[in-house]
């Protein structure tokens, strides 16, 4: 339970619900979406639709008209 002084402080100043100072900030150099996006595009997350689309992309990539050189 909260003490009388804590309750009085909350009544006078209000309660703020938000991120506390103890939580660490996001690392600006951290890669979020690109790392996960490749897994989704290649069907690594076990999605049948993604695997099928990845297979189609691979076939298009291997066509003679799509090859460089």
MODELLER restraints for C-alpha pairs under 7 A, 6 or more apart:
rsr = mdl.restraints
at = mdl.atoms
rsr.add(forms.Gaussian(group=physical.xy_distance, feature=features.Distance(at['CA:39:A'], at['CA:45:A']), mean=6.40, stdev=0.5))
rsr.add(forms.Gaussian(group=physical.xy_distance, feature=features.Distance(at['CA:40:A'], at['CA:50:A']), mean=6.54, stdev=0.5))
rsr.add(forms.Gaussian(group=physical.xy_distance, feature=features.Distance(at['CA:41:A'], at['CA:50:A']), mean=6.04, stdev=0.5))
rsr.add(forms.Gaussian(group=physical.xy_distance, feature=features.Distance(at['CA:41:A'], at['CA:54:A']), mean=6.17, stdev=0.5))
rsr.add(forms.Gaussian(group=physical.xy_distance, feature=features.Distance(at['CA:42:A'], at['CA:50:A']), mean=6.56, stdev=0.5))
rsr.add(forms.Gaussian(group=physical.xy_distance, feature=features.Distance(at['CA:42:A'], at['CA:51:A']), mean=6.12, stdev=0.5))
rsr.add(forms.Gaussian(group=physical.xy_distance, feature=features.Distance(at['CA:42:A'], at['CA:54:A']), mean=5.22, stdev=0.5))
rsr.add(forms.Gaussian(group=physical.xy_distance, feature=features.Distance(at['CA:43:A'], at['CA:50:A']), mean=4.60, stdev=0.5))
rsr.add(forms.Gaussian(group=physical.xy_distance, feature=features.Distance(at['CA:43:A'], at['CA:51:A']), mean=4.22, stdev=0.5))
rsr.add(forms.Gaussian(group=physical.xy_distance, feature=features.Distance(at['CA:43:A'], at['CA:54:A']), mean=6.63, stdev=0.5))
rsr.add(forms.Gaussian(group=physical.xy_distance, feature=features.Distance(at['CA:61:A'], at['CA:67:A']), mean=6.96, stdev=0.5))
